[in-house]
């Protein structure tokens, strides 16, 4: 990547590994997992680490992943686009 235009042209996605099966999904795609799944998103363990956030046996992430992750992990706020 050489400049900001290159960044804008980059296809951004998340690498989601659910029970050792890897998927590529968009950054803003809602994520839904069974609370018993083993889930790693971009190298970050989500389940079982955040299993206590599951409701009715499901962990649903409706906001963009990194906004959700920074909030639940106590890392502070990320800027939201207007």
C-alpha positions as CSV (number, residue, x, y, z in Angstrom):
1,X,0.0,0.0,0.0
2,X,1.5,3.3,-1.1
3,X,-1.1,5.9,-0.4
4,X,-4.6,6.6,0.8
5,X,-6.1,5.7,-2.6
6,X,-4.6,2.3,-2.3
7,X,-6.2,1.9,1.1
8,X,-9.6,2.8,-0.3
9,X,-9.2,0.3,-3.2
10,X,-8.3,-2.6,-0.7
11,X,-11.0,-5.2,-0.3
12,X,-11.4,-5.3,3.5
13,X,-12.8,-8.4,5.1
14,X,-12.7,-10.5,8.3
15,X,-11.2,-14.0,8.5
16,X,-13.7,-15.9,10.7
17,X,-12.7,-19.4,11.9
18,X,-15.7,-21.4,13.3
19,X,-14.8,-24.9,14.6
20,X,-11.7,-25.0,12.4
21,X,-13.6,-24.0,9.2
22,X,-12.4,-20.6,7.8
23,X,-14.7,-18.1,6.1
24,X,-14.1,-14.6,4.7
25,X,-16.8,-12.1,5.5
26,X,-17.3,-8.3,5.0
27,X,-16.3,-5.9,7.8
28,X,-19.9,-4.9,8.6
29,X,-21.6,-8.3,8.2
30,X,-23.6,-9.3,11.3
31,X,-22.1,-12.4,12.9
32,X,-24.1,-15.1,14.7
33,X,-22.6,-18.1,16.4
34,X,-23.8,-20.9,18.7
35,X,-22.4,-20.3,22.2
36,X,-20.8,-23.8,22.0
37,X,-18.8,-22.9,18.9
38,X,-15.1,-22.2,18.9
39,X,-14.7,-18.9,17.1
40,X,-11.6,-16.9,16.1
41,X,-12.0,-13.6,14.1
42,X,-8.8,-12.1,12.6
43,X,-6.7,-14.0,15.2
44,X,-8.8,-12.9,18.1
45,X,-10.5,-15.6,20.2
46,X,-14.2,-14.8,20.5
47,X,-15.7,-18.0,21.8
48,X,-15.4,-19.4,24.3
49,X,-13.8,-16.2,25.8
50,X,-17.0,-14.1,25.4
51,X,-19.5,-16.9,25.9
52,X,-21.0,-15.1,28.9
53,X,-22.4,-12.6,26.4
54,X,-24.5,-15.2,24.6
55,X,-28.3,-15.0,24.8
56,X,-30.4,-18.2,24.5
57,X,-27.4,-20.1,23.4
58,X,-26.4,-17.7,20.6
59,X,-23.7,-14.9,20.4
60,X,-24.9,-12.4,17.9
61,X,-22.8,-9.4,16.9
62,X,-24.9,-6.9,15.0
63,X,-22.5,-3.9,14.9
64,X,-19.3,-3.9,12.9
65,X,-16.9,-6.5,14.5
66,X,-14.1,-4.2,15.6
67,X,-16.5,-1.7,17.2
68,X,-18.1,-4.5,19.1
69,X,-14.7,-6.0,20.0
70,X,-13.3,-2.8,21.3
71,X,-16.4,-2.2,23.4
72,X,-16.6,-5.7,25.0
73,X,-12.8,-6.0,25.6
74,X,-12.6,-2.6,27.3
75,X,-10.2,-1.1,24.7
76,X,-12.0,2.1,24.3
77,X,-14.1,3.6,21.5
78,X,-13.5,3.5,17.8
79,X,-14.7,6.4,15.6
80,X,-18.0,5.8,13.8
81,X,-18.4,7.0,10.3
82,X,-21.1,9.6,9.8
